[in-house]
Structures are given as structure tokens and as C-alpha cells.
Amino acid sequence: MTTIESIRKFGLKTRGFVAGILAAIGSAFTLLGLAVLIADCVFGTFGLEGPVLYGFLLIFIGGGLGFIFSGVRMFLKEKKRVDGLREAYENNRCIMADIVDVRANTSTTKTSDNMFTGVHYREFYQIECHYKDAAGRTHIYYSPSLYFNPEGMIISRQVPVYIDRDDENNFFVDIDQVLSPMEIHEG
């Protein structure tokens, strides 16, 4: 049973939207190619024949089908990832991993913050946690990126990590469970 909480945590993110855009672009290219081809065959308005016709078909219809295939493939892969995490969350299939470190990283994004270079460095944080299984192997997990330092907000030294039963590399560190709610101070 899908819950609102699991949809909020594991809904289709950027990859799902990119997949939809690729499929839409592919559909537009394919339909445009078919429309021009049909109009040329019926009315003879474009005069496409021989190598020009084959090149046109390859570019528009073949390229459009390539975009559609890429978009559908990306969407299905993302849906499989999301469904595995959602199923683990809803069935409470998780491990409790020990929080080891809060790592600061830097990402480079192109923005208009610096008018000369167009590059802005943004610092983000990830919570690193370890889990030792029954065989004695240590598994390392990282939380999603946070744009604030969570060190002062961690209320527990263990964090639940939801793991897809079909793919152990598909996991989600549920940091919402170990961070205290932020207080809003009005000035």
C-alpha cells in the first residue's frame, strides 16, 4: 500500500521529469517526420526522394524514436529504483546504521552569482554512516545532500537505512528520523 509519506520521500525526482521531456521531444520529432513524409507522399510538396528522403527519415523519425526509447528506458529504471525503496519503507525493512561523520563537500554550479565567471561554489553536507553485518563486513552509506550543516541537529547516533531487497546498492538514509526539527526565530 502506497502512503503519502512514501511518495514524498521516494517520488520520481529529476530523472523522471527528464525522461518525460525526452519522450515528449522524441514524439514531436517522430510526428513531425511522419507528417512531412505523408504530406510529401500525398501532395508532393517537399520533393523528397532518394538519399534526401532517407536522410530525413533517419534524422527525424529515427532520432525521434531514439529519444522516445531513451526516455522510456530512463523512466522505467527510475521507477524500479523508486518502487524498491518505497516497498522497503512501507514494510519497514531497514537496518540501523551508526552515524560516523558529517562530511562537507563542494559542488560547482553555473549561476549568475559571479558576473565574471558564472561559477558559484556551494557547500553541501552528507551524513556518513556504517553498518556491520553478521558476516563482519562494514557497509558505508551516505545521506542525501543537505545545504546546511546538520551536526548540531542530530538527536541520535543511529539512523535507519532502507535497502531494496533486490538491489543492495539501492538504499535511502532516512535523516528525517535523526534530525531535530529546526526552530524558526522571528526577528
BAMARGU-873409 format. One record per residue (C-alpha): residue in one letter; x, y, z. Coordinates in steps of 0.05 Angstrom, whole numbers, plus 5000, padded with zeros to 4 digits. Example, Ala and Ser with C-alpha at 12.3 -4.5 7.8 and 13.67 -1.06 7.14 Angstrom:
REM BAMARGU-873409
A524649105156;S527349795143;
//
This chain:
REM BAMARGU-873409
M500050005000;T502950674979;T502751215032;I503351965024;E509651955066;S513051445020;I511051844958;R514052474990;K520652115006;F521251694943;G517252044889;L520152104819;K525152654821;T529352984767;R530552344727;G523152224720;F522052924692;V527952874645;A525252214620;G518452534606;I521753114569;L525952634526;A519752224508;A515952864490;I521653124446;G522152444413;S514652424400;A514853124369;F520652934323;T517352284302;L510652614289;L513853184251;G517752684208;L511552274194;A507352884178;V512453154128;L513352454098;I505752354089;A504853064062;D510452954012;C507652273990;V500552523983;F501553233957;G508853223933;T510053903965;F517053783992;G520153383935;L523652883979;E526752303942;G532751843944;P538252003993;V534852634018;L528652234037;Y532851704073;G536852244110;F530452594130;L527351944155;L533751774193;I534352454226;F527152584246;I523751904253;G529851514274;G532352064321;G525352144349;L524651404363;G531551424396;F529251984443;I522851604459;F526750964474;S531751344518;G526151694556;V522151064568;R528350674589;M530451224638;F523351274666;L522850514677;K529650484710;E527851064757;K521050764772;K524350094790;R529150464838;V523450864870;D518850254876;G524349844911;L525550394962;R518150524972;E516949784984;A522649755035;Y520050375071;E512750135074;N514849445100;N519749755150;R525449355121;C531349755147;I537749705185;M540250175239;A547050455218;D551750835263;I552951565245;V560451645237;D561652325206;V558552935174;R562353085110;A562753765078;N563353755002;T563354294950;S559254294887;T560354744828;T554155024795;K553655524739;T549756114764;S549556864754;D552256994825;N559157164798;M558357604737;F565457494713;T566056734715;G558856494722;V561155964772;H558755924843;Y561455434894;R556155164940;E557854745001;F553454155019;Y553753635074;Q552652895076;I551952445137;E556451825132;C554051215168;H556750505176;Y553449835187;K556949185204;D553148575180;A553147875211;A559047665167;G563248235195;R563248655131;T562449405140;H557549755094;I558250505084;Y552150935068;Y551451675053;S545352115064;P542352565011;S545753235004;L543953775055;Y545254515044;F546254645118;N550854345170;P546753835209;E551953705264;G548254095318;M541553795299;I543053045303;I539052745361;S541052015352;R547551655336;Q543851135294;V539951255231;P535150795194;V537550585124;Y532250295078;I535049795029;D531749504967;R531548744975;D533048644901;D538949134897;E543149274958;N546249874923;N539350204922;F538650504992;F535951105028;V538751405092;D532751695128;I535852305160;D528952585177;Q528852085234;V535252345267;L534953095257;S531353535307;P526254005277;M529154685260;E526755245304;I524355875269;H526656515302;E522757135285;G526657775287;
//
